[in-house]
Amino acid sequence: MLYSILIYGSEAAVAAWTEQEEAEVMGRHAELRKELLARQRLGPVMRLAPPASRATETAPVTDGPFAETKEQLLGIYVIDCDSQAEAHSAARRLAFDSAVFVVRPIVAFAPGVLPVQGMEPD
């Protein structure tokens, strides 16, 4: 089954990481991506870039209980796991301070997308 790992956190906190902190977190992410890719269980992975300026943002449009969050969506993983417990285990490997990881089952609207061919880990 496909699962999304949604990574929420503070862009300011991530921007304040030292080079060592950035290397440690991104190293763990690269390790998991490489492992999942080898098992053909890795789908799209995206790290959202901070907006170039506040002028690019629009008024909030929400549909749900998440309008009051202080965190931003920082990134998304799509992975193929045999169970939700396996997806949670993957998310725990990615974890870092000041972030919240949400694991949700998803339904693919484009069958055949996984595995992503040619996607190379860092």
N, C-alpha and C positions, 0 to 999 in steps of 0.2 A: 504494500500500500504506500501511496505517496504521502509525505508529511512536509509541512513547511516549518522551518525554524525562523521565527521573526525575532530580530534582535533590536531591542529598544534601549536607548540610553541617551546620555547627554553629549551632544556634539562638542560642547565646550570641554567636557572632561576628557574626551578622546583627543581633542586637539592639544590638550595640555600634557599628554603622555611624553615621557622622555623617549629617546631613540631606543633605549634598552627595553622599556615597557612595550613600545610598539613592536619591536622585533620578537619579543616573547609571545605576545598575543597572536600576532600574524603567523608566527612559526607554528603554533598549535593549530590555527585554522588551516594552514597549508598542509600540515601532517594529516589532518582528518580528510581534507579534500583529496589528497593523493591516495589515501586508503580507500575511500568511497569510490573514486574513479577507477581504481584497479579492480574493484568488485562490481563495476558497472552499476553503481547505486547512486551516482551523483547527477543531479539535474542542474538547473541554473543556480548560480551563486552571484549575488549582487551586493556591493557595498555602495550605499547611497552617498553621493557627494553632497557636501553642504551647499546650499544655494549660493550663487555668486553674489547676490545682494538681496536684501529684504524686499526689494521692488519686484522680484520674480514670484513672490508668494501671493496667494489670493485669500479671500476671506475663508474661514474654516467651513467645510462642508462635511458633515458627519451623519452617520446613521448608526447610532449605538451608544453604549455607555462610556466611550473612550475619549470624549471631548475634553475632559479636564486633565489629561495626562501631561506631565512636565517633560516626559521623555520624547525623543524623536525616533522614528524608525531609521535605524542605521544600516540594516542589511537584511538579506533574505537568503535562505538556503532552501532548496527543494531536494529532498532525499527519498530514496526508496528503501523502506524498512519492513521487516517481517512483523513488527509489533510496535505499539506506541512506546513500550519500555525501551526498545532499541533506539527509537528516535530521541527519547529523553536522554539516553546515555550519550548520544552524539552531541546533543545540546550542552550537556554538562562538560564535555571536553572543550567546548568553545568558550565557556563562561569566563567573564572577567568582571572585576569590581565595577560598580555603578551601572551595570547593564541588567536588563530583564530579558529572559529568553522565553518565548511562547511557542509551544509545539502544538500544531493543529493538523489533523488529517485534511488532505485536499483531494479534489477530484480533478483529473486532467481533462481539459477540453480539447487537447491536441494529442490524441493517442500516438504513440510511437516516438515521443520526444525523448524519453529516457531510454538508454543512456545518451548523453550528449557526446557526440564524437568530436575529437579534435580539441576538447577543452583540457588545457594543460594546467596542472597546479603550479602555484608560485614556487 
